[in-house]
Amino acid sequence: MRNLIVVAFLEPVTAGMEFPREDWPLHITLVKFDVVDQPLGDGGPPGDAVEQPPGDGDPLAARVAGLMDAPIGAALGSAVTIGAEAGFGRRGTIPVSLVEPSPALQALHEALVEAARSLPGRISTPGYTGTGYRPHVSHRPGKALRAGEQLALDRIALVDMAPDGGHATRRVLRLWDATL
């Protein structure tokens, strides 16, 4: 099972970039999901197998990215506005900046949820999808956004939450970048 997430980065990143799990660049989470990495011929149901052509470094990432290309391409460059601050987590102690409601952002989220649901696996946080989706940007030491700030969704990425089975780092598997 692979733990993957799609985010809109608000700071520069590069494909293949790795960073410590406690030091994420500022981002908006779009969907978090787990997917089964099944090679061809594993006896699983037809259509669930991942083709593994020779020389392809990460066929599962390529398959997932292929499912997400169209909705991400359509959303690249969409503007969002930062809203009020809030506290997330069980005790409300995680400071975040909410993102104002945006039809383009909600449509992207819903399209990515559907793409993730088409894969063998599960949505990791089903209560925070669809009508439960609350887009936000978690504050980082010395990094927080201001209410009213307008940002473009110009760096959207597929990120591995446990590259090579290790949970200490994160790796950008695919980057859709409108800034280039």
C-alpha positions as CSV (number, residue, x, y, z in Angstrom):
1,M,0.0,0.0,0.0
2,R,1.4,3.4,-1.0
3,N,0.4,6.5,1.0
4,L,0.0,9.4,-1.5
5,I,-1.2,12.9,-1.3
6,V,-1.9,15.6,-3.9
7,V,-1.2,19.2,-2.8
8,A,-1.0,22.7,-4.2
9,F,2.4,24.0,-3.2
10,L,2.6,27.7,-2.4
11,E,6.4,27.7,-2.4
12,P,8.8,26.6,-5.1
13,V,9.5,22.8,-5.3
14,T,10.9,20.5,-7.9
15,A,10.0,17.0,-9.1
16,G,12.0,14.4,-7.2
17,M,12.5,16.8,-4.3
18,E,12.6,15.2,-0.8
19,F,11.9,17.0,2.5
20,P,11.5,16.0,6.1
21,R,8.0,15.2,7.2
22,E,8.0,18.0,9.7
23,D,9.3,20.6,7.2
24,W,6.7,20.7,4.5
25,P,6.7,23.8,2.1
26,L,3.5,25.8,2.5
27,H,0.7,23.9,0.7
28,I,-3.0,23.3,0.4
29,T,-4.0,19.6,0.6
30,L,-6.2,18.5,-2.2
31,V,-6.7,14.8,-1.5
32,K,-4.9,12.1,0.6
33,F,-5.2,8.5,-0.3
34,D,-3.7,5.0,0.0
35,V,-3.4,2.9,-3.2
36,V,-2.4,-0.8,-3.7
37,D,0.7,-1.2,-5.8
38,Q,-0.1,-4.3,-7.9
39,P,2.2,-5.6,-10.5
40,L,0.7,-7.4,-13.6
41,G,0.0,-11.1,-13.1
42,D,-0.6,-10.8,-9.3
43,G,-4.0,-12.5,-9.6
44,G,-5.9,-9.4,-8.8
45,P,-9.0,-8.3,-10.6
46,P,-8.6,-7.1,-14.2
47,G,-8.1,-3.4,-14.6
48,D,-6.5,-3.1,-11.1
49,A,-3.0,-4.2,-12.3
50,V,-0.3,-1.6,-12.8
51,E,1.7,-2.1,-16.0
52,Q,5.4,-2.0,-15.4
53,P,7.1,-1.2,-18.7
54,P,10.9,-1.6,-18.7
55,G,12.8,1.4,-17.6
56,D,9.8,3.2,-16.0
57,G,11.0,4.3,-12.5
58,D,7.6,4.4,-10.8
59,P,4.7,3.0,-12.8
60,L,2.2,3.5,-10.1
61,A,3.0,7.2,-9.8
62,A,2.7,7.4,-13.6
63,R,-0.7,5.7,-13.6
64,V,-2.0,8.0,-10.8
65,A,-0.6,11.1,-12.5
66,G,-2.3,10.0,-15.8
67,L,-5.7,9.9,-14.0
68,M,-5.1,13.4,-12.6
69,D,-3.6,15.2,-15.6
70,A,-6.9,16.6,-17.0
71,P,-8.4,18.0,-13.8
72,I,-5.1,19.4,-12.6
73,G,-4.3,20.9,-16.1
74,A,-7.8,22.6,-16.0
75,A,-7.2,24.1,-12.6
76,L,-3.6,25.3,-12.9
77,G,-3.5,29.0,-12.5
78,S,-6.8,29.3,-10.7
79,A,-6.8,32.0,-8.0
80,V,-7.6,31.4,-4.3
81,T,-7.9,33.9,-1.5
82,I,-6.7,33.3,2.0
83,G,-9.3,33.7,4.7
84,A,-9.4,33.8,8.5
85,E,-7.1,31.9,10.8
86,A,-8.4,28.8,12.7
87,G,-7.2,26.1,14.9
88,F,-7.3,22.5,13.6
89,G,-6.6,19.2,15.3
90,R,-8.3,17.5,18.2
91,R,-7.7,20.4,20.6
92,G,-7.7,23.1,17.9
93,T,-4.0,23.8,18.6
94,I,-2.7,23.6,15.0
95,P,-2.7,27.1,13.5
96,V,-4.0,27.3,10.0
97,S,-5.1,29.9,7.5
98,L,-8.4,28.9,5.9
99,V,-8.8,29.2,2.1
100,E,-12.0,31.1,1.1
101,P,-14.6,29.0,-0.8
102,S,-13.6,28.6,-4.4
103,P,-15.6,26.8,-7.1
104,A,-12.4,26.0,-9.0
105,L,-10.7,24.6,-5.9
106,Q,-13.7,22.6,-4.9
107,A,-14.1,21.1,-8.4
108,L,-10.5,20.2,-8.5
109,H,-10.7,18.5,-5.1
110,E,-13.8,16.5,-6.1
111,A,-12.2,15.4,-9.5
112,L,-9.1,14.2,-7.6
113,V,-11.2,12.4,-5.1
114,E,-13.0,10.5,-7.9
115,A,-9.7,9.7,-9.6
116,A,-8.3,8.3,-6.3
117,R,-11.5,6.3,-5.7
118,S,-11.0,4.7,-9.1
119,L,-7.8,3.1,-7.9
120,P,-7.5,0.0,-5.7
121,G,-7.2,1.4,-2.2
122,R,-9.0,4.0,-0.1
123,I,-9.3,7.7,0.7
124,S,-7.3,8.2,3.9
125,T,-9.5,11.0,5.3
126,P,-13.0,10.5,4.0
127,G,-14.5,12.9,6.5
128,Y,-12.5,15.7,5.0
129,T,-13.6,15.2,1.4
130,G,-16.5,16.4,-0.6
131,T,-18.7,18.6,1.6
132,G,-16.3,18.0,4.5
133,Y,-13.3,19.5,2.6
134,R,-11.9,22.5,4.4
135,P,-9.0,23.8,2.4
136,H,-6.3,25.5,4.5
137,V,-2.7,26.2,4.8
138,S,-1.0,25.0,8.0
139,H,1.4,27.6,9.5
140,R,5.1,26.7,9.8
141,P,7.6,28.4,12.1
142,G,8.1,31.9,10.6
143,K,5.7,31.1,7.7
144,A,2.0,32.1,7.7
145,L,-0.2,33.7,5.2
146,R,-2.3,36.8,5.7
147,A,-6.1,37.0,5.3
148,G,-6.9,38.6,1.9
149,E,-3.8,37.3,0.2
150,Q,-4.5,36.0,-3.3
151,L,-2.5,33.1,-4.6
152,A,-2.5,31.0,-7.8
153,L,-2.7,27.2,-7.9
154,D,0.4,27.1,-10.1
155,R,2.4,24.2,-8.5
156,I,0.3,21.0,-7.9
157,A,2.1,17.8,-7.0
158,L,1.7,14.2,-6.3
159,V,3.7,13.4,-3.2
160,D,4.8,10.0,-1.7
161,M,4.2,10.2,2.1
162,A,6.6,7.3,2.7
163,P,9.2,7.0,-0.1
164,D,11.0,3.7,-0.2
165,G,8.9,2.7,2.9
166,G,10.5,5.4,5.2
167,H,8.1,7.8,7.0
168,A,10.7,10.4,7.9
169,T,10.7,12.1,4.5
170,R,8.3,13.0,1.7
171,R,9.1,12.9,-2.1
172,V,7.5,14.9,-4.9
173,L,6.7,12.2,-7.5
174,R,5.0,14.4,-10.1
175,L,4.9,18.2,-10.4
176,W,2.4,20.1,-12.6
177,D,4.0,23.6,-12.7
178,A,2.4,26.6,-14.4
179,T,5.3,28.8,-13.4
180,L,7.7,27.4,-16.0
